[in-house]
Amino acid sequence: MVILIQEAVSFNPWQPSTMEKIPTLVFPDSADVNHAVATRIAELVRAKASKREKCVLGLATGSTPTGVYDMVIGHVERALLASIMTRAEGNQTQAADMLGMNRTTLRAKLVKHKLV
């Protein structure tokens, strides 16, 4: 069983009457937690992108959340690549420059997501 705390809530020890309960979700295993967290992060990234805002995320964990990272990438990478390729009018070199990556790396990702 895995417990996920949804949001941190401020706590003031000098005013115990203002202490709030922290909303908590319980999942049967870590794969379900990874999926829930990745979905929420993808929603946040999309919402910020639609407003043309930056989205900076930090995960407070003691270990590398690779399962979450892989799922987030799965949720957003294809849409990001499609959007950039449209903006670059199909020019892979220009799209790679926009993304700050090598054109060969971009090409491999486009093939992986069946965008070419």
VEXKELO-544741 format. One record per residue (C-alpha): x, y, z; residue number from 1; residue in three letters. Coordinates in steps of 0.05 Angstrom, whole numbers, plus 5000, padded with zeros to 4 digits. Example, Ala and Ser with C-alpha at 12.3 -4.5 7.8 and 13.67 -1.06 7.14 Angstrom:
2
+------+-------+------+-------+-------+
| east | north |   up | torba | vexgu |
+------+-------+------+-------+-------+
| 5246 |  4910 | 5156 |     1 |   ALA |
| 5273 |  4979 | 5143 |     2 |   SER |
+------+-------+------+-------+-------+
This chain:
116
+------+-------+------+-------+-------+
| east | north |   up | torba | vexgu |
+------+-------+------+-------+-------+
| 5000 |  5000 | 5000 |     1 |   MET |
| 5026 |  5069 | 4981 |     2 |   VAL |
| 5001 |  5134 | 5010 |     3 |   ILE |
| 5006 |  5198 | 4970 |     4 |   LEU |
| 4998 |  5266 | 5003 |     5 |   ILE |
| 4964 |  5310 | 4951 |     6 |   GLN |
| 4985 |  5378 | 4973 |     7 |   GLU |
| 5028 |  5408 | 5027 |     8 |   ALA |
| 4989 |  5451 | 5076 |     9 |   VAL |
| 5021 |  5505 | 5117 |    10 |   SER |
| 5025 |  5490 | 5191 |    11 |   PHE |
| 5034 |  5543 | 5245 |    12 |   ASN |
| 5054 |  5509 | 5311 |    13 |   PRO |
| 5039 |  5574 | 5348 |    14 |   TRP |
| 4966 |  5572 | 5328 |    15 |   GLN |
| 4945 |  5499 | 5334 |    16 |   PRO |
| 4873 |  5517 | 5322 |    17 |   SER |
| 4890 |  5536 | 5250 |    18 |   THR |
| 4923 |  5469 | 5234 |    19 |   MET |
| 4891 |  5438 | 5173 |    20 |   GLU |
| 4886 |  5366 | 5154 |    21 |   LYS |
| 4926 |  5345 | 5093 |    22 |   ILE |
| 4884 |  5311 | 5038 |    23 |   PRO |
| 4912 |  5242 | 5027 |    24 |   THR |
| 4901 |  5187 | 4975 |    25 |   LEU |
| 4917 |  5114 | 4986 |    26 |   VAL |
| 4938 |  5070 | 4927 |    27 |   PHE |
| 4947 |  4995 | 4925 |    28 |   PRO |
| 5017 |  4999 | 4893 |    29 |   ASP |
| 5069 |  5047 | 4867 |    30 |   SER |
| 5049 |  5038 | 4794 |    31 |   ALA |
| 4981 |  5068 | 4810 |    32 |   ASP |
| 5015 |  5126 | 4846 |    33 |   VAL |
| 5062 |  5138 | 4787 |    34 |   ASN |
| 5002 |  5140 | 4740 |    35 |   HIS |
| 4963 |  5189 | 4784 |    36 |   ALA |
| 5022 |  5235 | 4794 |    37 |   VAL |
| 5042 |  5233 | 4721 |    38 |   ALA |
| 4971 |  5249 | 4699 |    39 |   THR |
| 4967 |  5308 | 4746 |    40 |   ARG |
| 5035 |  5335 | 4724 |    41 |   ILE |
| 5015 |  5328 | 4651 |    42 |   ALA |
| 4951 |  5367 | 4665 |    43 |   GLU |
| 4992 |  5423 | 4698 |    44 |   LEU |
| 5041 |  5426 | 4640 |    45 |   VAL |
| 4985 |  5429 | 4589 |    46 |   ARG |
| 4948 |  5483 | 4628 |    47 |   ALA |
| 5011 |  5526 | 4633 |    48 |   LYS |
| 5028 |  5514 | 4560 |    49 |   ALA |
| 4959 |  5536 | 4538 |    50 |   SER |
| 4972 |  5602 | 4573 |    51 |   LYS |
| 5043 |  5605 | 4544 |    52 |   ARG |
| 5071 |  5602 | 4615 |    53 |   GLU |
| 5130 |  5563 | 4641 |    54 |   LYS |
| 5119 |  5504 | 4686 |    55 |   CYS |
| 5172 |  5487 | 4738 |    56 |   VAL |
| 5161 |  5424 | 4779 |    57 |   LEU |
| 5197 |  5397 | 4839 |    58 |   GLY |
| 5184 |  5329 | 4871 |    59 |   LEU |
| 5203 |  5324 | 4944 |    60 |   ALA |
| 5227 |  5252 | 4946 |    61 |   THR |
| 5286 |  5215 | 4974 |    62 |   GLY |
| 5293 |  5174 | 4910 |    63 |   SER |
| 5290 |  5186 | 4835 |    64 |   THR |
| 5217 |  5182 | 4813 |    65 |   PRO |
| 5235 |  5147 | 4746 |    66 |   THR |
| 5166 |  5115 | 4740 |    67 |   GLY |
| 5133 |  5183 | 4746 |    68 |   VAL |
| 5183 |  5214 | 4698 |    69 |   TYR |
| 5172 |  5161 | 4645 |    70 |   ASP |
| 5096 |  5168 | 4649 |    71 |   MET |
| 5098 |  5244 | 4646 |    72 |   VAL |
| 5142 |  5240 | 4584 |    73 |   ILE |
| 5092 |  5190 | 4554 |    74 |   GLY |
| 5035 |  5238 | 4566 |    75 |   HIS |
| 5066 |  5302 | 4539 |    76 |   VAL |
| 5124 |  5286 | 4492 |    77 |   GLU |
| 5082 |  5268 | 4430 |    78 |   ARG |
| 5039 |  5331 | 4436 |    79 |   ALA |
| 5101 |  5374 | 4447 |    80 |   LEU |
| 5136 |  5346 | 4387 |    81 |   LEU |
| 5075 |  5353 | 4342 |    82 |   ALA |
| 5067 |  5426 | 4365 |    83 |   SER |
| 5140 |  5443 | 4353 |    84 |   ILE |
| 5140 |  5409 | 4284 |    85 |   MET |
| 5079 |  5451 | 4265 |    86 |   THR |
| 5112 |  5514 | 4289 |    87 |   ARG |
| 5176 |  5496 | 4250 |    88 |   ALA |
| 5133 |  5480 | 4188 |    89 |   GLU |
| 5161 |  5409 | 4186 |    90 |   GLY |
| 5234 |  5431 | 4187 |    91 |   ASN |
| 5269 |  5382 | 4234 |    92 |   GLN |
| 5332 |  5422 | 4240 |    93 |   THR |
| 5294 |  5484 | 4261 |    94 |   GLN |
| 5250 |  5443 | 4309 |    95 |   ALA |
| 5312 |  5411 | 4340 |    96 |   ALA |
| 5342 |  5480 | 4351 |    97 |   ASP |
| 5277 |  5503 | 4385 |    98 |   MET |
| 5280 |  5443 | 4432 |    99 |   LEU |
| 5355 |  5449 | 4445 |   100 |   GLY |
| 5370 |  5379 | 4420 |   101 |   MET |
| 5407 |  5345 | 4364 |   102 |   ASN |
| 5368 |  5334 | 4300 |   103 |   ARG |
| 5383 |  5260 | 4302 |   104 |   THR |
| 5353 |  5255 | 4372 |   105 |   THR |
| 5292 |  5293 | 4349 |   106 |   LEU |
| 5285 |  5247 | 4288 |   107 |   ARG |
| 5288 |  5185 | 4333 |   108 |   ALA |
| 5233 |  5214 | 4378 |   109 |   LYS |
| 5190 |  5232 | 4317 |   110 |   LEU |
| 5197 |  5160 | 4291 |   111 |   VAL |
| 5181 |  5132 | 4361 |   112 |   LYS |
| 5116 |  5173 | 4364 |   113 |   HIS |
| 5100 |  5159 | 4290 |   114 |   LYS |
| 5102 |  5233 | 4272 |   115 |   LEU |
| 5143 |  5221 | 4208 |   116 |   VAL |
+------+-------+------+-------+-------+
